[in-house]
Each structure stands twice: as structure tokens, then as C-alpha cells.
Amino acid sequence: MWPEGRRPGSEQGGATVVLLAVGMVFVLVGTFGAAVAGAAMAAQRAAVAADLGALAGASKAFDGDSAACTFAADIAARNGGRLVDCRLDGLDLLVTVEVAVTPLPGLTRVAASTARAGPVRG
């Protein structure tokens, strides 16, 4: 008889279970990393859309609040954002832009950024 009823060449399957567990850990860490990277990219996209929208809208500050905000909204939308707030403060234009991101299925988050642009003061 062989020890504990084992025959030579029989497979126990312990290594398979460990390998599957390690593989699942890698998949979960990779998914989490991709979600974090997606959220960081959304924050960057919101900042870029807000900056460009504020700069574009500030160029129309002499035409009034609505013209400046309409132009800022157009530029923000072209950069993947949605203008949620826009106002003139003297000749400075303040804009807030949101970018929605879905890092994981069923999980939607919003990244927002505010920017100010206006004439150079010196």
C-alpha cells in the first residue's frame, strides 16, 4: 500500500487551485488599477476642457455673458466635457466643466474642474 492511499502518478490538484487564486488576484488588481487610471484621466480631461473653455470664452468677454458662455460651452463639449457653470467676473470668465466616467460597469462617477481666464494684469 502507498502512504495515505495514494498511488504513484496521481494528481492532487493543489497547485491548480493556487494558480487559479493567484490569477484571480491579478485580474482584480488589474481591474482596480484600470478603474483608478480611468478616473484620473477623467479628471485630467475635465481640467483641459475647463481651461480651454475659459480661454475661448474669455476672448468673447466684450460681447457679453451669454456669448462668452456659449463659446465656452462649445469648446468644452468638443473636449468631452459639459459646462455646468459659467459667469463673467469683470473681464474674467469662470467656467466649471464636468466629465462623466464609467470606470467599472454600473459605476459612474463625475470629475469636475473650474478654470478662470481673462486679460493679463501687470
TORKOL-4160 file (C-alpha; in steps of 0.2 Angstrom, whole numbers, padded with zeros to 4 digits, m for minus):
122
<pt num="1" X="0000" Y="0000" Z="0000"/>
<pt num="2" X="0005" Y="0018" Z="m0003"/>
<pt num="3" X="0005" Y="0030" Z="0010"/>
<pt num="4" X="m0012" Y="0038" Z="0014"/>
<pt num="5" X="m0020" Y="0028" Z="0000"/>
<pt num="6" X="m0011" Y="0037" Z="m0014"/>
<pt num="7" X="m0004" Y="0029" Z="m0030"/>
<pt num="8" X="0011" Y="0035" Z="m0039"/>
<pt num="9" X="0007" Y="0047" Z="m0053"/>
<pt num="10" X="m0010" Y="0053" Z="m0045"/>
<pt num="11" X="m0013" Y="0071" Z="m0046"/>
<pt num="12" X="m0019" Y="0080" Z="m0031"/>
<pt num="13" X="m0024" Y="0097" Z="m0039"/>
<pt num="14" X="m0017" Y="0108" Z="m0025"/>
<pt num="15" X="m0006" Y="0118" Z="m0037"/>
<pt num="16" X="m0021" Y="0121" Z="m0049"/>
<pt num="17" X="m0031" Y="0129" Z="m0035"/>
<pt num="18" X="m0016" Y="0140" Z="m0030"/>
<pt num="19" X="m0013" Y="0145" Z="m0048"/>
<pt num="20" X="m0032" Y="0150" Z="m0050"/>
<pt num="21" X="m0032" Y="0160" Z="m0034"/>
<pt num="22" X="m0016" Y="0170" Z="m0040"/>
<pt num="23" X="m0024" Y="0173" Z="m0057"/>
<pt num="24" X="m0039" Y="0180" Z="m0049"/>
<pt num="25" X="m0029" Y="0191" Z="m0038"/>
<pt num="26" X="m0020" Y="0198" Z="m0054"/>
<pt num="27" X="m0037" Y="0201" Z="m0063"/>
<pt num="28" X="m0044" Y="0210" Z="m0048"/>
<pt num="29" X="m0029" Y="0221" Z="m0046"/>
<pt num="30" X="m0028" Y="0225" Z="m0064"/>
<pt num="31" X="m0047" Y="0229" Z="m0065"/>
<pt num="32" X="m0045" Y="0241" Z="m0050"/>
<pt num="33" X="m0029" Y="0249" Z="m0057"/>
<pt num="34" X="m0039" Y="0252" Z="m0074"/>
<pt num="35" X="m0053" Y="0260" Z="m0064"/>
<pt num="36" X="m0041" Y="0271" Z="m0055"/>
<pt num="37" X="m0032" Y="0276" Z="m0071"/>
<pt num="38" X="m0049" Y="0280" Z="m0079"/>
<pt num="39" X="m0054" Y="0291" Z="m0065"/>
<pt num="40" X="m0038" Y="0300" Z="m0066"/>
<pt num="41" X="m0040" Y="0303" Z="m0085"/>
<pt num="42" X="m0057" Y="0310" Z="m0082"/>
<pt num="43" X="m0051" Y="0322" Z="m0070"/>
<pt num="44" X="m0037" Y="0327" Z="m0082"/>
<pt num="45" X="m0050" Y="0329" Z="m0097"/>
<pt num="46" X="m0061" Y="0340" Z="m0086"/>
<pt num="47" X="m0046" Y="0351" Z="m0082"/>
<pt num="48" X="m0042" Y="0353" Z="m0100"/>
<pt num="49" X="m0059" Y="0356" Z="m0106"/>
<pt num="50" X="m0062" Y="0369" Z="m0092"/>
<pt num="51" X="m0045" Y="0378" Z="m0096"/>
<pt num="52" X="m0049" Y="0378" Z="m0115"/>
<pt num="53" X="m0067" Y="0383" Z="m0112"/>
<pt num="54" X="m0062" Y="0398" Z="m0101"/>
<pt num="55" X="m0049" Y="0404" Z="m0113"/>
<pt num="56" X="m0060" Y="0403" Z="m0128"/>
<pt num="57" X="m0075" Y="0411" Z="m0118"/>
<pt num="58" X="m0063" Y="0425" Z="m0112"/>
<pt num="59" X="m0060" Y="0430" Z="m0129"/>
<pt num="60" X="m0078" Y="0434" Z="m0131"/>
<pt num="61" X="m0080" Y="0443" Z="m0114"/>
<pt num="62" X="m0083" Y="0460" Z="m0123"/>
<pt num="63" X="m0098" Y="0453" Z="m0132"/>
<pt num="64" X="m0107" Y="0449" Z="m0115"/>
<pt num="65" X="m0110" Y="0435" Z="m0103"/>
<pt num="66" X="m0121" Y="0424" Z="m0115"/>
<pt num="67" X="m0109" Y="0425" Z="m0130"/>
<pt num="68" X="m0094" Y="0421" Z="m0119"/>
<pt num="69" X="m0103" Y="0406" Z="m0110"/>
<pt num="70" X="m0110" Y="0399" Z="m0127"/>
<pt num="71" X="m0092" Y="0399" Z="m0134"/>
<pt num="72" X="m0085" Y="0391" Z="m0118"/>
<pt num="73" X="m0099" Y="0378" Z="m0118"/>
<pt num="74" X="m0095" Y="0373" Z="m0137"/>
<pt num="75" X="m0076" Y="0372" Z="m0134"/>
<pt num="76" X="m0079" Y="0362" Z="m0118"/>
<pt num="77" X="m0091" Y="0350" Z="m0127"/>
<pt num="78" X="m0078" Y="0347" Z="m0141"/>
<pt num="79" X="m0066" Y="0342" Z="m0127"/>
<pt num="80" X="m0078" Y="0329" Z="m0120"/>
<pt num="81" X="m0084" Y="0340" Z="m0105"/>
<pt num="82" X="m0101" Y="0348" Z="m0101"/>
<pt num="83" X="m0102" Y="0366" Z="m0095"/>
<pt num="84" X="m0111" Y="0367" Z="m0078"/>
<pt num="85" X="m0107" Y="0384" Z="m0073"/>
<pt num="86" X="m0101" Y="0400" Z="m0082"/>
<pt num="87" X="m0100" Y="0418" Z="m0077"/>
<pt num="88" X="m0091" Y="0434" Z="m0080"/>
<pt num="89" X="m0082" Y="0442" Z="m0066"/>
<pt num="90" X="m0077" Y="0459" Z="m0074"/>
<pt num="91" X="m0067" Y="0453" Z="m0089"/>
<pt num="92" X="m0063" Y="0436" Z="m0081"/>
<pt num="93" X="m0073" Y="0421" Z="m0086"/>
<pt num="94" X="m0075" Y="0407" Z="m0073"/>
<pt num="95" X="m0081" Y="0391" Z="m0080"/>
<pt num="96" X="m0085" Y="0374" Z="m0072"/>
<pt num="97" X="m0084" Y="0358" Z="m0083"/>
<pt num="98" X="m0089" Y="0340" Z="m0078"/>
<pt num="99" X="m0084" Y="0324" Z="m0087"/>
<pt num="100" X="m0093" Y="0308" Z="m0083"/>
<pt num="101" X="m0083" Y="0292" Z="m0082"/>
<pt num="102" X="m0088" Y="0274" Z="m0080"/>
<pt num="103" X="m0073" Y="0265" Z="m0073"/>
<pt num="104" X="m0082" Y="0249" Z="m0070"/>
<pt num="105" X="m0099" Y="0243" Z="m0077"/>
<pt num="106" X="m0113" Y="0250" Z="m0066"/>
<pt num="107" X="m0102" Y="0263" Z="m0058"/>
<pt num="108" X="m0102" Y="0281" Z="m0065"/>
<pt num="109" X="m0093" Y="0295" Z="m0057"/>
<pt num="110" X="m0091" Y="0313" Z="m0062"/>
<pt num="111" X="m0075" Y="0323" Z="m0062"/>
<pt num="112" X="m0077" Y="0342" Z="m0061"/>
<pt num="113" X="m0064" Y="0356" Z="m0064"/>
<pt num="114" X="m0065" Y="0375" Z="m0063"/>
<pt num="115" X="m0055" Y="0387" Z="m0073"/>
<pt num="116" X="m0053" Y="0406" Z="m0074"/>
<pt num="117" X="m0046" Y="0416" Z="m0089"/>
<pt num="118" X="m0045" Y="0434" Z="m0093"/>
<pt num="119" X="m0034" Y="0448" Z="m0098"/>
<pt num="120" X="m0016" Y="0449" Z="m0091"/>
<pt num="121" X="m0014" Y="0461" Z="m0077"/>
<pt num="122" X="0003" Y="0468" Z="m0073"/>
